[in-house]
Amino acid sequence: MTGWLWLKEGFALFRKQPVELSTLFISYMFIMIGIGIVPVIGQIAPLILVPVFSLAFLSASAQVRNGERVYPKLLFAAFRSPAIKSLLMLGTLQLVVGMLALGVSVLVDGGVFWKVLSGETGMDPAVVSESNMGLAILAAALVYLPAAMAFWFAAPLVAWQKMSVSKAVFYSFFAVRQQFRAFVVYGLAWVAVGVILPTVASLVLALMFNSASLIVMVMMPLSMLLTVVLYSSFYITYTDVFPAPEQPVAAVIDAEA
């Protein structure tokens, strides 16, 4: 099935340059930690910059497929792209829609889900059971789903197809809608590989060694690997629906420099 093939090809792409792609992701995490230190801005900027950095990972995947070496400096390539303003606009739109979805969840459960998500309160079973948090999560997801479809391909369409923001979100929404069954399979595959598999692995480690530090040592690299593969498979979904870029963003910028 197409959705499962996207996942498999994402793993295949990762295996071509696992160290380079992992180094790119680690560099990204350090940048996010640095930005997060800044008061107020550090809470908002990482969300607005999601399309900018996602384009960097997409460009990295394109370079891997083209047989080109990936370097950490690729993270900053999109900042020099002519599409940077549009990418930042996309990030702002995503933030606004995300806040709207959370606002709907507050109306449903009185803000319990928001407090848990923001770290204001922990996952107290008693509080959760007495609230409508499950319904609030479902409501927020239903509100955000059309936006997720509209934003899925928007960043590469803006940067690689030179579309306007409005046109990119329009084409992205209907492209995902056209491939909706494949995306359902893709999502279920990621639930199995990205959620169920790590959960089972952590339980097995806990039963075998009863060591929290060992579980962390194993699960952190596994989570990092799966995140990098997710970005690689994201590129596969794009090239299965739209034409592959003749040159990644980084290559175009380097040629202009």
C-alpha positions in Angstrom: 0.0 0.0 0.0 1.2 3.5 -0.8 1.2 4.8 2.7 3.3 1.9 4.0 5.7 2.3 1.0 6.2 6.0 2.0 7.4 4.8 5.4 9.7 2.1 4.0 11.3 4.5 1.5 11.8 7.0 4.3 13.9 4.4 6.1 15.7 3.5 2.9 16.6 7.2 2.4 17.8 7.5 6.0 20.1 4.4 5.6 22.0 6.2 2.9 23.4 8.9 5.2 22.3 8.0 8.8 25.2 9.9 10.5 24.8 13.0 8.4 21.0 13.2 8.8 21.3 12.5 12.5 23.9 15.2 12.9 21.6 17.6 11.1 18.8 16.8 13.6 21.0 17.1 16.6 22.2 20.5 15.4 18.6 21.5 15.0 17.8 20.5 18.5 20.7 22.6 19.9 19.4 25.6 17.9 15.9 25.1 19.4 17.3 24.8 22.9 19.2 28.1 22.3 16.1 29.9 21.0 14.1 28.5 23.9 16.3 30.3 26.4 15.1 33.7 25.2 12.1 34.8 27.2 8.7 35.0 25.5 10.2 34.9 21.9 11.7 31.5 22.8 8.3 30.1 23.3 6.8 31.4 20.0 9.8 31.5 17.5 10.3 27.7 17.3 6.7 27.2 16.2 6.9 30.0 13.6 10.1 28.5 12.3 8.7 25.0 11.8 8.3 25.5 8.0 11.7 27.0 7.6 13.5 24.1 9.3 11.2 21.5 7.8 12.3 22.7 4.4 15.9 22.2 5.5 15.2 18.5 6.3 13.3 18.2 3.0 16.3 19.7 1.1 18.6 17.3 3.0 16.4 14.3 1.9 16.6 15.6 -1.7 20.4 15.9 -1.6 20.6 12.3 -0.1 18.5 11.0 -3.0 20.7 12.9 -5.5 23.8 11.3 -3.9 25.0 14.6 -2.4 26.6 14.9 1.1 24.5 16.6 3.8 26.1 19.1 6.1 24.7 20.9 9.2 24.9 24.3 7.5 21.9 23.2 5.4 19.8 24.2 8.4 20.3 27.9 7.6 19.8 27.5 3.8 16.1 28.5 3.9 16.9 31.7 5.7 18.7 32.8 2.5 15.9 31.6 0.2 13.7 34.2 -1.6 10.8 32.3 0.0 11.8 33.1 3.6 9.0 35.6 4.1 6.4 33.2 2.8 7.8 30.4 5.0 7.5 32.6 8.1 4.0 33.5 7.1 3.2 29.8 6.9 4.6 29.3 10.4 2.6 32.2 11.8 -0.6 30.7 10.2 0.2 27.3 11.7 0.6 28.9 15.1 -2.7 30.8 14.9 -4.6 27.7 13.8 -2.9 25.7 16.6 -4.0 28.2 19.2 -7.5 28.2 17.8 -7.6 24.4 18.1 -6.4 24.6 21.7 -9.0 27.3 22.4 -11.7 24.8 21.3 -10.2 22.2 23.7 -10.4 24.8 26.5 -14.1 25.2 25.8 -14.6 21.4 26.1 -12.6 20.5 29.2 -12.1 23.8 30.9 -8.4 24.0 30.1 -7.2 20.7 31.5 -5.6 19.6 28.3 -3.9 23.0 27.8 -2.5 22.9 31.4 -1.1 19.4 30.9 0.3 20.3 27.5 2.0 23.5 28.8 3.4 21.7 31.8 1.4 23.7 34.3 0.0 20.5 35.8 1.0 16.9 35.5 -1.0 13.9 34.2 -2.9 13.4 37.4 -5.2 10.4 36.7 -7.9 11.7 39.1 -8.0 15.1 37.4 -7.9 13.6 33.9 -10.7 11.1 34.7 -13.0 13.8 36.1 -12.4 16.1 33.0 -13.4 15.8 29.4 -9.7 15.9 28.3 -10.2 12.9 25.9 -13.1 14.7 24.2 -11.1 18.0 24.2 -8.1 16.3 22.4 -10.5 14.9 19.8 -12.2 18.2 19.3 -8.8 20.0 18.9 -7.6 17.3 16.4 -10.8 17.7 14.3 -10.4 21.4 14.2 -6.7 21.2 13.2 -7.0 18.3 10.7 -8.0 20.5 7.7 -5.2 22.9 8.6 -2.7 20.0 8.8 -3.8 18.9 5.3 -3.4 22.5 4.0 0.1 22.9 5.6 1.5 19.4 4.8 3.0 20.3 1.4 2.8 24.1 1.7 6.4 24.8 2.6 8.0 22.9 -0.3 5.3 24.2 -2.7 6.2 27.8 -1.7 10.0 27.2 -1.9 10.3 24.7 -4.8 7.2 25.5 -6.9 7.3 29.3 -6.1 3.7 29.4 -5.2 2.1 32.1 -3.1 1.1 31.1 0.5 -2.6 31.0 -0.4 -2.1 28.9 -3.5 0.3 26.5 -1.7 -2.2 25.8 1.2 -4.9 25.3 -1.4 -3.0 22.8 -3.5 -1.7 21.0 -0.4 -5.2 20.5 1.0 -6.6 19.0 -2.1 -3.4 16.9 -2.7 -3.8 15.3 0.7 -7.5 14.9 0.2 -6.9 13.1 -3.1 -4.4 10.8 -1.4 -6.4 10.5 1.9 -6.5 6.7 2.1 -2.7 6.6 1.6 -2.2 9.1 4.3 -4.5 7.1 6.7 -2.3 4.1 6.1 0.8 6.3 6.5 -0.5 7.6 9.8 -1.4 4.2 11.1 2.0 2.9 10.1 3.7 5.7 12.0 1.5 5.0 15.1 2.8 1.4 15.0 6.4 2.3 14.4 6.7 5.6 16.2 4.4 4.9 19.2 3.7 1.3 19.8 7.2 0.0 19.0 9.0 2.4 21.4 6.4 1.7 24.1 6.9 -2.1 23.8 10.7 -1.7 23.7 10.6 0.5 26.9 8.4 -2.1 28.6 10.7 -5.0 27.6 13.8 -3.1 28.9 12.0 -2.2 32.1 11.1 -5.9 32.7 14.6 -7.2 31.8 16.9 -4.6 33.5 14.6 -2.5 35.7 16.9 0.5 35.0 15.4 3.9 34.2 18.8 5.3 33.0 19.2 2.4 30.6 15.7 3.0 29.2 16.5 6.7 28.6 19.8 5.8 27.0 18.1 3.5 24.5 14.9 5.4 23.9 16.4 8.8 23.3 18.5 7.7 20.2 15.5 5.6 19.0 13.2 8.6 19.2 15.8 10.7 17.4 16.2 8.1 14.6 12.4 7.8 14.1 12.1 11.6 13.9 14.7 11.8 11.2 13.1 9.0 9.3 9.8 10.9 9.6 11.3 13.9 7.8 12.7 11.6 5.2 9.4 9.9 4.6 7.8 13.4 4.5 10.0 14.1 1.4 8.9 10.8 -0.1 5.2 11.8 0.3 6.0 15.1 -1.5 7.8 13.5 -4.5 5.0 10.9 -4.9 2.5 13.7 -5.4 4.4 16.6 -6.9 7.5 16.8 -9.1 10.8 16.3 -7.3 12.9 19.6 -7.1 15.5 19.8 -9.8 17.8 21.3 -7.1 17.2 21.5 -3.4 17.1 25.0 -1.8 20.7 24.7 -0.6 22.0 23.9 -4.0 20.3 26.8 -5.6 21.6 29.2 -3.0 25.1 27.9 -3.2 25.0 28.4 -7.0 23.9 32.0 -6.5 26.6 32.7 -3.9 
